[in-house]
Amino acid sequence: MELQYGVKVIDQNGKVLGTVEHLVRNTWTGEISKFVVRRKSPDKDLFLSPEDVEEITKTTIKLKTSAEELNKR
């Protein structure tokens, strides 16, 4: 399954982080190289790569890391 716009993103502990807002594709291959997770204020949006993803379902994307680790980036 591939990353989709508007899908809910959760961390490894199940905490909802936001939704997929933008997909950045490699212009040569068409593969997704990065994606942006829109978060509610005051949290900053997250700029992640497919390597950060643990699992993708129709409704959610589960990340390999926790929200705390992502906030340190």
N, C-alpha and C positions, 0 to 999 in steps of 0.2 A: 504494500500500500504506500502511496506517496503523500507527502505533506500537502495540505489543502488550506486555502484561505478560510479564516473564521473558526477553525478547529480549536477547541479548548486545550491549553497546555498545562500539564501538572508536573510537579517535581517528583523525585524518587519516593517521597513520603506521602504523595497524594494531594499535596497542597496545590490549589488552583493558582496559577501565575498570571494567566491572561489568555489571549487568543492570537492566532497567527494573523498578522496584519500585512506583511509583505514577504514575497519570495524573490530571492536574487538568484538568477540562473547564469550558468556559464554560457556565453554567447556562441561558442563553438559546439559544445556537446548538448546544450539544453538541460543539463543536470542542475539540480538545485545545489548551490554552494553555500548559501546563508539564508536565514529567515529571521524576521523581526516579530517578537512577541509584544503586543500592545498591552500595557499594564495601566492600572488606575493610578492617578496621582496620589501621593507624592512619589510613588515608585517609578524608576526609570524603565523605559522599554528595554527589552533584552535583544541582543544581536547574537544569534546562535548559529551553529553549523549542524548538518545532518549527523555528524559524529557525536553530538550531544544527546541524540535521541536513543532511548532504550527500546521503545515500542510505539507503534502507530496503529490505532484502530480507526473506525469510521468517525468516531466522535471525539477522540482524545489523542494527544501526543504525550507520552510519558518520557521524561528526561532521566539521564543517568545520575544527575547530581541533585543536591538539595537547594532550596531557595537561598539558604544562608551562604552556600558556596558560590552561587551565581551572583549574589549581591556584593561579594568581595572582588569580583572581576573589574 
